[in-house]
Amino acid sequence: MEIKTLGSTTMLGRALNQETIMDFSGRMAGICYQKESLDTILTEPTSSTIERATVALEKGRHREFGHACVTLYLEGAPKILAMILNNERVYNTSENYVHHSAPVSQGLELELYLKWKDAFLNKIMVTYPDMDSKLALRYAQEHATYLISVFSPSTNMAYTTSVRQLNYLVGWMEKFVGMDAEQRGLPREFSNRLAEVFVEFMNKIDKNLLVPGLEDTKGRGFSLFTKRIRETEWGENYCVTYYGSFAQLALAQRYRTLLYEFSFMNLEDLAEAKIQFYIPPILRGDKELQRLWLRDAENLESNFPQGTLLRITERGTVENFIMKCSEQLCGQAPLDVCTQTALTLYKYYWSTIGKDSVQEELAPYVNSPRCRTCEIECKTPCYFGSENVFTRLV
């Protein structure tokens, strides 16, 4: 993994570093606490500004350090790192999953990726003979990547966040690395490999962006990992837990108005789910292909492939869930996210009987794709059309 600084908030043409971060943040603090005009604050001596920023740090007032932002470019980042960063609220990201065009795996993982890419392409073309070959290949590649490890260096991403948040992230990484494996609440092999990812990130990040003393003081950590089992609830707010893959979670969590966390499945979960690995619907009518798919997935189990099923908890408000429905109940949305959104919607609707105002909000979306419900003219029509959004196999 390589990390480059693409851009940052600057002041008076100066690049962002520890000194200019303190200077810029101190002037922002001046806006909060001083009675002088903006011009006076912006032209005061740097020593006065940095002194104010230092006092703010010492007192734990960090909001002034949220004004300066930085854009990083992560090349060859593991998928799990992208997921962890994307689950925090203060960010913007542009990602390219490079495995589709240039596989970066080796050995058995690469061998099985290529094998199943061809198998999926054949199955898709037989099932949908009039589908454009480029579209069919895209689906085949997406399906085959369920076999790729979340630790594979498969993601290139531009990631923008505040200096404050970046310092918090690094602090949480340091805390995680310093824990014993048992304290992390994750399987030992997974947590050890994740610790290695964090160490690499901290070694590659520009140290000029890290401000001594700018640390989270509220005892928080990465929000992606489940801290406790949550109860299901339906109403103005909702909380639901379901089984889904790393890949599904990575797509769903991009809805920053909703909260996502996961834990690995335990014995009780395995007894309920019956399987440990996602089976794409295109395979579900072929028992032999399903058997081979699960066999190959099991051979990669120790790599934590993206198709590994997790216990995912999703929380939010009814309005923000409807925003998700308005995008994901769509023939162009990834099938696993579309299907899970429809299932959650169905449960939500029928679990709010007697709560008329909530049901009225949800009712238009039940069994209806976004192109009908939202009354939009889709500018990029999908192959399946509105009539096959919920019956498609890819």
C-alpha positions as CSV (number, residue, x, y, z in Angstrom):
1,M,0.0,0.0,0.0
2,E,1.2,3.5,-0.9
3,I,-0.2,6.7,0.5
4,K,0.2,10.1,-1.1
5,T,-1.2,13.5,-0.1
6,L,-3.1,14.9,-3.1
7,G,-4.3,18.1,-1.6
8,S,-5.1,19.9,1.6
9,T,-6.6,23.1,3.0
10,T,-4.1,25.9,2.7
11,M,-3.8,29.3,4.2
12,L,-1.9,32.1,2.5
13,G,-0.5,29.6,0.0
14,R,1.2,27.5,2.7
15,A,1.2,23.7,2.6
16,L,-0.5,21.9,5.4
17,N,1.9,20.7,8.1
18,Q,2.0,20.7,11.9
19,E,2.8,24.4,12.1
20,T,0.2,25.6,9.5
21,I,-2.4,23.3,11.0
22,M,-1.9,24.9,14.4
23,D,-1.9,28.4,12.8
24,F,-5.1,27.7,10.7
25,S,-6.9,26.1,13.6
26,G,-5.9,28.8,16.0
27,R,-7.4,31.4,13.7
28,M,-10.6,29.4,13.5
29,A,-10.6,29.3,17.3
30,G,-10.3,33.1,17.3
31,I,-13.6,33.3,15.4
32,C,-15.2,31.4,18.3
33,Y,-13.7,33.2,21.2
34,Q,-12.4,36.6,20.3
35,K,-14.3,39.8,19.8
36,E,-11.9,41.2,17.1
37,S,-12.9,41.4,13.5
38,L,-12.1,38.6,11.0
39,D,-9.4,40.8,9.4
40,T,-7.7,41.2,12.8
41,I,-7.8,37.5,13.5
42,L,-6.4,36.6,10.1
43,T,-3.5,39.1,10.3
44,E,-2.6,38.7,14.0
45,P,0.9,37.4,14.8
46,T,1.4,33.7,14.3
47,S,2.7,33.3,17.9
48,S,-0.7,34.5,19.3
49,T,-2.6,32.2,17.0
50,I,-0.6,29.1,17.9
51,E,-0.8,29.9,21.6
52,R,-4.6,29.9,21.2
53,A,-4.6,26.6,19.3
54,T,-2.3,25.1,22.0
55,V,-4.8,26.1,24.7
56,A,-7.6,24.6,22.7
57,L,-5.7,21.3,22.5
58,E,-4.9,21.3,26.2
59,K,-8.6,21.8,27.0
60,G,-9.8,19.1,24.6
61,R,-11.5,21.6,22.3
62,H,-10.9,20.0,19.0
63,R,-13.6,21.3,16.7
64,E,-11.3,24.1,15.4
65,F,-9.0,21.4,14.0
66,G,-11.9,20.1,11.9
67,H,-11.7,23.0,9.4
68,A,-8.4,21.9,7.8
69,C,-8.9,19.0,5.5
70,V,-6.6,16.7,3.6
71,T,-7.1,14.4,0.6
72,L,-5.1,11.2,0.6
73,Y,-4.6,8.7,-2.3
74,L,-4.3,5.1,-1.1
75,E,-3.0,2.8,-3.8
76,G,-3.3,-1.0,-3.2
77,A,-5.2,-0.6,0.0
78,P,-6.9,-3.7,1.5
79,K,-10.7,-3.7,1.1
80,I,-11.1,-4.0,4.9
81,L,-9.2,-0.7,5.4
82,A,-11.5,1.1,3.0
83,M,-14.5,-0.3,4.8
84,I,-13.2,0.8,8.2
85,L,-12.5,4.3,6.9
86,N,-15.8,4.5,5.1
87,N,-17.8,3.6,8.2
88,E,-16.7,6.8,10.0
89,R,-18.8,9.8,9.3
90,V,-16.4,12.6,8.4
91,Y,-15.1,11.7,4.9
92,N,-15.5,11.7,1.2
93,T,-14.2,8.9,-1.0
94,S,-13.7,7.9,-4.7
95,E,-12.8,4.3,-5.1
96,N,-11.7,2.0,-7.9
97,Y,-11.7,-1.7,-7.3
98,V,-8.7,-2.7,-9.4
99,H,-9.2,-6.5,-9.2
100,H,-11.7,-6.4,-12.0
101,S,-9.2,-5.1,-14.6
102,A,-5.9,-6.1,-13.1
103,P,-6.0,-9.0,-10.5
104,V,-3.6,-8.4,-7.7
105,S,-4.0,-11.8,-6.0
106,Q,-1.6,-14.7,-6.2
107,G,-1.7,-18.4,-5.9
108,L,-4.9,-20.3,-5.2
109,E,-6.9,-17.1,-4.7
110,L,-6.0,-15.8,-8.2
111,E,-6.6,-19.3,-9.7
112,L,-10.1,-19.6,-8.3
113,Y,-10.9,-16.0,-9.1
114,L,-10.1,-16.6,-12.8
115,K,-11.9,-20.0,-12.8
116,W,-15.1,-18.6,-11.4
117,K,-15.0,-15.4,-13.5
118,D,-15.2,-17.7,-16.6
119,A,-17.8,-20.0,-14.9
120,F,-20.1,-17.0,-14.0
121,L,-19.7,-15.5,-17.5
122,N,-20.8,-18.8,-19.1
123,K,-23.7,-19.2,-16.7
124,I,-24.9,-15.6,-17.2
125,M,-24.7,-15.8,-21.0
126,V,-26.7,-19.0,-21.0
127,T,-29.3,-17.5,-18.6
128,Y,-29.5,-14.2,-20.4
129,P,-28.4,-14.9,-24.0
130,D,-29.3,-11.4,-25.2
131,M,-27.3,-9.6,-22.6
132,D,-24.4,-7.4,-23.8
133,S,-21.1,-9.3,-23.4
134,K,-19.4,-6.4,-21.6
135,L,-22.2,-6.2,-19.1
136,A,-22.1,-9.9,-18.6
137,L,-18.4,-9.8,-18.0
138,R,-18.8,-7.0,-15.4
139,Y,-21.3,-9.2,-13.5
140,A,-19.0,-12.2,-13.8
141,Q,-16.1,-10.2,-12.4
142,E,-18.2,-8.8,-9.5
143,H,-19.4,-12.3,-8.6
144,A,-15.9,-13.8,-8.7
145,T,-14.5,-11.2,-6.4
146,Y,-16.5,-12.7,-3.5
147,L,-13.5,-15.1,-3.4
148,I,-11.0,-12.3,-3.0
149,S,-9.7,-11.6,0.5
150,V,-10.6,-8.4,2.3
151,F,-6.9,-8.2,3.0
152,S,-5.9,-8.3,-0.7
153,P,-4.4,-5.0,-1.9
154,S,-7.3,-4.5,-4.3
155,T,-8.5,-0.9,-3.8
156,N,-7.3,2.5,-5.0
157,M,-9.1,5.3,-3.3
158,A,-9.0,9.1,-2.9
159,Y,-10.0,9.8,0.7
160,T,-10.8,13.2,2.1
161,T,-11.2,13.9,5.8
162,S,-10.5,16.6,8.4
163,V,-7.2,16.8,10.1
164,R,-9.0,16.2,13.4
165,Q,-10.6,13.0,12.1
166,L,-7.3,11.8,10.5
167,N,-5.6,12.2,13.9
168,Y,-8.4,10.4,15.6
169,L,-8.2,7.5,13.1
170,V,-4.4,7.1,13.7
171,G,-5.0,7.2,17.4
172,W,-7.6,4.5,17.2
173,M,-5.2,2.4,15.1
174,E,-2.5,2.8,17.7
175,K,-4.9,1.7,20.4
176,F,-6.0,-1.3,18.4
177,V,-2.4,-2.4,17.7
178,G,-1.5,-2.0,21.4
179,M,-4.2,-4.4,22.5
180,D,-4.0,-8.1,23.0
181,A,-5.8,-10.1,20.4
182,E,-8.4,-11.1,23.0
183,Q,-9.2,-7.5,23.9
184,R,-10.1,-6.6,20.3
185,G,-13.2,-8.8,20.2
186,L,-12.3,-10.3,16.8
187,P,-11.0,-13.7,15.7
188,R,-7.3,-13.8,16.4
189,E,-6.1,-14.3,12.9
190,F,-8.3,-11.5,11.5
191,S,-7.3,-9.0,14.2
192,N,-3.6,-9.8,13.8
193,R,-3.8,-9.2,10.1
194,L,-5.8,-6.0,10.6
195,A,-3.2,-4.8,13.1
196,E,-0.5,-5.3,10.4
197,V,-2.7,-3.1,8.0
198,F,-2.9,-0.4,10.6
199,V,0.8,-0.4,11.2
200,E,1.5,-0.1,7.5
201,F,-1.0,2.8,7.3
202,M,0.6,4.6,10.2
203,N,4.1,4.1,8.7
204,K,3.1,5.4,5.3
205,I,1.0,8.5,6.4
206,D,2.7,11.9,6.2
207,K,3.8,12.6,9.8
208,N,3.4,16.3,9.1
209,L,-0.4,15.8,9.2
210,L,-0.3,14.4,12.8
211,V,-0.5,16.9,15.6
212,P,0.7,15.9,19.1
213,G,-2.1,16.0,21.6
214,L,-4.9,15.9,18.9
215,E,-6.4,12.7,20.2
216,D,-9.9,11.4,20.8
217,T,-10.8,12.0,24.4
218,K,-14.2,10.3,24.5
219,G,-13.0,6.7,24.6
220,R,-14.3,5.8,21.1
221,G,-12.9,3.5,18.5
222,F,-13.8,2.2,15.1
223,S,-17.5,2.0,14.7
224,L,-17.5,-0.9,12.2
225,F,-17.1,-3.6,14.9
226,T,-20.0,-4.7,17.0
227,K,-19.7,-3.7,20.7
228,R,-22.8,-5.6,21.9
229,I,-25.8,-7.4,20.5
230,R,-28.6,-5.0,19.7
231,E,-32.3,-5.6,19.9
232,T,-34.5,-5.4,16.8
233,E,-36.9,-2.5,16.8
234,W,-39.2,-0.9,14.3
235,G,-40.8,2.6,14.4
236,E,-39.6,6.1,13.7
237,N,-36.2,4.6,14.3
238,Y,-35.2,1.1,13.4
239,C,-32.6,-1.5,14.2
240,V,-32.3,-4.8,12.4
241,T,-29.6,-7.5,12.2
242,Y,-29.2,-9.9,9.2
243,Y,-26.6,-12.0,7.6
244,G,-24.6,-10.6,4.7
245,S,-21.2,-10.7,3.1
246,F,-18.2,-8.3,3.5
247,A,-18.9,-7.2,-0.1
248,Q,-22.6,-6.4,0.7
249,L,-21.6,-4.5,3.8
250,A,-19.0,-2.5,1.9
251,L,-21.6,-1.2,-0.5
252,A,-24.4,-0.7,2.1
253,Q,-22.2,1.3,4.5
254,R,-21.7,4.0,2.0
255,Y,-25.1,5.3,3.1
256,R,-23.6,7.6,5.8
257,T,-27.0,8.5,7.2
258,L,-27.4,4.9,8.4
259,L,-25.2,3.1,11.0
260,Y,-23.6,-0.2,10.3
261,E,-21.5,-2.6,12.4
262,F,-20.7,-6.3,12.1
263,S,-19.5,-9.3,14.1
264,F,-18.4,-12.7,12.8
265,M,-21.0,-15.4,13.0
266,N,-21.0,-17.7,16.1
267,L,-22.3,-21.3,16.4
268,E,-25.9,-20.1,16.9
269,D,-25.7,-17.9,13.8
270,L,-24.3,-20.8,11.7
271,A,-27.1,-23.1,12.8
272,E,-29.6,-20.5,11.6
273,A,-27.9,-19.4,8.4
274,K,-26.9,-23.0,7.4
275,I,-24.1,-21.6,5.3
276,Q,-21.0,-19.5,6.0
277,F,-20.5,-18.1,2.5
278,Y,-22.7,-16.1,0.2
279,I,-24.1,-18.1,-2.7
280,P,-24.9,-15.9,-5.7
281,P,-28.5,-16.5,-7.0
282,I,-27.3,-17.3,-10.5
283,L,-25.9,-20.6,-9.0
284,R,-28.8,-21.5,-6.8
285,G,-30.6,-23.6,-9.4
286,D,-27.5,-25.8,-10.0
287,K,-26.6,-28.0,-7.0
288,E,-23.3,-29.1,-8.4
289,L,-22.1,-25.6,-9.1
290,Q,-23.2,-24.6,-5.6
291,R,-21.2,-27.5,-4.1
292,L,-18.1,-26.5,-6.1
293,W,-18.5,-22.8,-5.2
294,L,-18.8,-23.6,-1.4
295,R,-15.9,-26.0,-1.6
296,D,-13.6,-23.5,-3.3
297,A,-14.8,-20.8,-0.8
298,E,-13.9,-23.1,2.1
299,N,-10.4,-23.6,0.7
300,L,-9.9,-19.8,1.0
301,E,-11.6,-19.4,4.3
302,S,-8.5,-18.5,6.2
303,N,-8.0,-15.5,3.8
304,F,-11.3,-14.0,4.9
305,P,-12.8,-13.7,1.4
306,Q,-15.4,-11.0,0.6
307,G,-18.2,-13.5,0.3
308,T,-17.8,-14.5,4.0
309,L,-21.1,-14.1,5.8
310,L,-21.3,-11.8,8.7
311,R,-23.8,-10.7,11.3
312,I,-24.6,-7.2,10.2
313,T,-26.6,-4.7,12.2
314,E,-28.2,-1.7,10.5
315,R,-29.7,1.3,12.3
316,G,-31.3,4.6,11.3
317,T,-34.5,6.7,10.9
318,V,-37.4,5.9,8.7
319,E,-36.6,8.9,6.5
320,N,-33.0,7.8,6.0
321,F,-34.1,4.2,5.3
322,I,-36.4,5.5,2.6
323,M,-33.5,7.3,1.0
324,K,-31.7,4.0,0.8
325,C,-34.8,2.4,-0.8
326,S,-35.0,5.2,-3.3
327,E,-31.5,4.2,-4.6
328,Q,-31.1,0.5,-3.9
329,L,-34.5,-0.9,-5.1
330,C,-33.1,-0.7,-8.6
331,G,-32.1,-3.1,-11.3
332,Q,-28.6,-1.5,-11.5
333,A,-28.0,-1.8,-7.8
334,P,-25.9,-4.8,-6.6
335,L,-28.3,-7.7,-6.2
336,D,-27.4,-8.6,-2.7
337,V,-27.9,-5.1,-1.4
338,C,-31.1,-4.6,-3.4
339,T,-32.6,-7.9,-2.1
340,Q,-31.6,-7.1,1.5
341,T,-33.1,-3.6,1.3
342,A,-36.4,-5.1,-0.1
343,L,-36.5,-7.7,2.7
344,T,-35.8,-5.1,5.4
345,L,-38.5,-2.9,3.9
346,Y,-41.0,-5.7,4.0
347,K,-40.2,-6.5,7.7
348,Y,-40.3,-2.8,8.6
349,Y,-43.7,-2.2,6.9
350,W,-45.4,-5.2,8.6
351,S,-43.8,-4.6,11.9
352,T,-45.3,-1.1,12.2
353,I,-48.9,-2.0,12.1
354,G,-50.7,0.6,14.3
355,K,-48.0,3.2,13.6
356,D,-49.9,4.7,10.7
357,S,-47.6,7.6,10.0
358,V,-44.6,5.3,9.6
359,Q,-46.4,2.8,7.4
360,E,-47.6,5.7,5.2
361,E,-44.0,6.6,4.6
362,L,-43.0,3.1,3.7
363,A,-46.0,1.9,1.8
364,P,-45.1,3.4,-1.7
365,Y,-41.8,1.5,-1.7
366,V,-43.1,-2.0,-0.9
367,N,-42.7,-4.4,-3.9
368,S,-41.9,-1.4,-6.1
369,P,-38.6,-0.5,-7.8
370,R,-37.3,3.1,-7.5
371,C,-38.1,4.0,-11.1
372,R,-41.8,3.5,-10.4
373,T,-41.9,4.8,-6.9
374,C,-39.8,7.9,-7.4
375,E,-41.4,8.7,-10.8
376,I,-38.0,9.3,-12.4
377,E,-36.9,8.9,-15.9
378,C,-33.8,6.8,-15.5
379,K,-30.9,8.2,-17.6
380,T,-29.1,4.9,-17.6
381,P,-31.7,2.3,-18.2
382,C,-30.8,-1.2,-16.9
383,Y,-31.0,-4.5,-18.7
384,F,-33.7,-5.9,-16.5
385,G,-36.2,-3.1,-16.5
386,S,-38.6,-2.3,-13.7
387,E,-40.5,-5.5,-14.1
388,N,-37.5,-7.8,-13.3
389,V,-35.8,-5.8,-10.5
390,F,-36.7,-8.4,-7.8
391,T,-36.6,-11.5,-10.0
392,R,-33.2,-11.1,-11.6
393,L,-30.3,-13.5,-10.8
394,V,-27.4,-11.1,-11.1
